[in-house]
């Protein structure tokens, strides 16, 4: 029996990888603005708010309002994943749609996408004409301190108040990302246990539900420093995912590895915070 991989096998493997990507997407990718990036960096222009000027005299000069233009920079980074399948491994491993090679590769890329988004939410953003202007996260106004407590109803209400006070579009989707521990804290909150707040209980079953206008997303990849977990909330357009090259797959024969088959998956992506007014850090204590 020949152990070489036929063209049909390679095509079937590629199809399987694509299918797995569709079935196991990034949890946070659908929750942010997504744009393509051409080249080493991507620049995205924005227009800040202006004020109308009241007319105080007849036939006066037309006022000229200078519209402020700002921009943000996205610096994508390459990600790679590869493994070898020896000629003496079972040939059926290649065409098996449940192949752990494919599952591992896709899962690794999806986790990396989530990590980029989470990091960008609180990191210093860059922009300006040449991308060197810094935009630090405004901790004084957009961070809710842990207060030696986990995620509470009061913190959720504060989060909504912050986004509303900065005139975030109420028609734009809003998201809260939290981990399993904070889901438990919410479910143990007296107010949320009541029938008036029972929509959050769907989180216990791993479902995404809506509460206070937020879609809840569970992620175990949120940043933690000592006993403080940083949960996140944002309006969808306030974080941008730049896609230089979306997830690609390659299956090839490596003559330098005794003609073993290499399974390769790669991508070129980056993320940035587009608007400080639309992102909130919710600190929660975890013992």
N, C-alpha and C positions, 0 to 999 in steps of 0.2 A: 504494500500500500504506500502511495506517495504521501509525504507529509507537507508538500508544497501547498500554498494557499491559492485557490483559483480566483479568477476575477469575480465570479459570482459570489464567492465567500466574502471577498473584500467589500463588494457593494452591499451585501446583506448586513455586514458588520456596521458599515457607515449608516445605513438606514436605521439600525437598532440604536445607535448612539443618538441620532437626531430625535428619535421617538422618546428616548429616555429624557432628553433635555426638555422636551415639551411636557412630560409628565412630572418632572421634578424641577420646577423653576425656582429661581431665587425668590425668597419671601418678600424682599424689599424692592426688587427691581420694578414691579408694577406700581409702586407707591411714590415714585419720583419722576421728575421730568427726564426724558431720555432724548439725547441728540447725538447725531453722528459727528465724528471729529476727523478732519483731514490733516495729516501732518503730525508733527511732534507735539504741538499744543493746539488747543481749541479756545477761541475767544468768543464770548457771548455778550452782546450789548444789551443794555437796559436803559430805561428812561425813568427818572425819579419824579416824584410829585412836584407840582407847581401850585401857585396860588393865584386866584383871579383878582384883578385890580378894579376897585369900584370907580366909576366915572364921577367926577366932581364938578365938571364944567361943560358947557355946550361948546361944540366945535373944538374941543381940545385935541392935543396930539394923541395919536394911537399908541398905546403903551406896547412896548416890546418885552415879552416875557422870555427870559433865557431858559430854555428847557435843559435841565441837567442830564447829561449822558454819562453813564457808568458802564463798566464791563467787568466780567469775571473770566478767569483763566482756568482751564482744565488741563492737567498734565497727565495723560494716560501712561500706564505702565504695562509692560508685557508680562503675561503669565503663561507658564508652560507646565505640561504634565506628559510624561511618557513612561512606558514600560515595555518590556520585551517578552515575547512568547516564543519559547524555544521550539525548534522543529520537532522535538520529541514530545512536546506537550500534546494533549489530546486535540486533534483537529476540530472537534465539535466545540471546543472552548471559544473558537473564533466566531462561530455563527449562533451561539447561544444568546438569545436576547436578554437573558438575565446575567450575562457575563459580569463578574465583579470588576473587570478591567473598565468596562464602560460605565458602570455605576459609580466607581470611585472617581473616574475622570470628571464626569459631569457634576457630581456632588462637590468635588474640590473647586471647580470653577464657579459654581453657584455660591458657595460659601465665600469665595474671594470677592464676588460682586457685593454681597451683603457687608463684608468687612470694609470695603471701600466706601460704601454709603454711610455706614455707622461712623467711621473715622472722619469723613468729610463733614458730618453734621456739627461736630464740636471743634474741628481743627481751624487754624488760621487759614482763611481763604485769600487768594491772590487775584489781583485784577489791575485796573488802571490801563493807561495807554499801552504800556509795554509789559504788563503783568507783574510788576514789582510792588505795587501798592498792596498793603496788608489790611485785612479785615478780620480782626480777632473776634472770637465769640463773646458777646456781651453778657458776661456772667452776672453783672450787677442787676440786670433787668430781665434776663431770660433764663436764669437758673433758679429752680425751686430747691432750697436746701433740704437735706434729708431730715433734719430735726429729730435724729435718733429714732426714726419710724420708717416703716416700709411704705409702699404705695397706698395712698388713702384716697377717699372720696374728696377730701379737702384739697389735696394736691391736684386732682383731676379738674376740679372747679377753678383752681388758680391758673392751671394751664389754659383752660378755655378763656379765662378772663384776659390773660396776656395776649393771646392771639386776637381776640376781639378788640382789645384796646389799641392794637396796632393796625386795625382795619384790614385784617386778612379776609379775603373774599369768603363770605359764608357759603357760597355755592361751590367753592373748590374743595375737593376731598381733603380731609384731615386724617392723620394717622397717629397712633400711639404704639410704640414698640416697647414691649416689656418681656421679662423672662418668667419662667415657671414659678419662681418664688414669689414674685409680685402678683401673679395671677392668684395664688393662694391667699396672699394678704388681702387682695380686693374681695375675694369670695368670703373671707372671714369678717369683712366689715359689716356692721349691723345694718346700715342703710342698704347696702347692696344685697344682703340676704333677703330683704323684704321683697314683696311681689312687685313693688313699684320700680325696682331696679334689677329685675331678674334677667334682663337681656344679657348682662355680663356673664351670667352663669354658663352661657354657651362656650366660653373660653375653657371651661373645665373639660369639655369634650374635644378640645383642639379646634374648635370652630372659630372663624372670624365673625365678630358681631359688632354692632354699633352702640355707642353709649356717649351721651353728651355731644353728639355730632362727630365722634371719632370712630374710625375703624381700628380695631385692636389687632395687632400682629405680635405673635409670640416669637422671640428669638433668644437663644442661649449664647449669643455672641456679643452682647452688650458689654461695654467697658466696665470694669470693676477695679477700684483702688481701695485696698484694705477692706473695710466692711461697707463701702459705699458703691452701690450700683447706679449707673447713669442710664435711666430710661429716657426715651426720646419722644418728642411730639413735633410734627411739622405739617405745614400746608404743602400740597404736592409739588408746586412749582418752586418751592424754596430750596430744594436740593436737586442737583442735576447730575445725571449719569452720562458721561461721554463715552461713546462706543467708537473706538478707532477701528478695531476688527472684532466682530462678534465671535462667539465660540466656533472654532473650526476643528475638524478632525482629519487625521491622515493615517492611513495604514500602509506601511511600506516594508520592503525587505531590506535588512541591513547586512550587506556583504562583509562589513567589518566586525560583525557579531555572529559569525558562522551562519549567516543567512537566516538569523532569527527574524521574526516579524515584530516590528515596532508599532505600537499603538500610541499615537500622539494627539494631544488636545491642547489648544492654545487660544489666547485672546489678548486684546490690547484695549484696556479700559481705564477710566479714571472718574473721579467724582469731585464735586465741590458744593459748598453752600452758596446759593445764589442770593439769599436775602436773610439777613440776621433777624428781621422782624417776624419771620415765619417759622422759626425753630426754637424749641424750648427743651432744656435739659431738666429732667425730673429726677432728683436724687432720692434714693431709697436705701435704707439700712438693711444689710443682710449680715446676720451674725454667723 
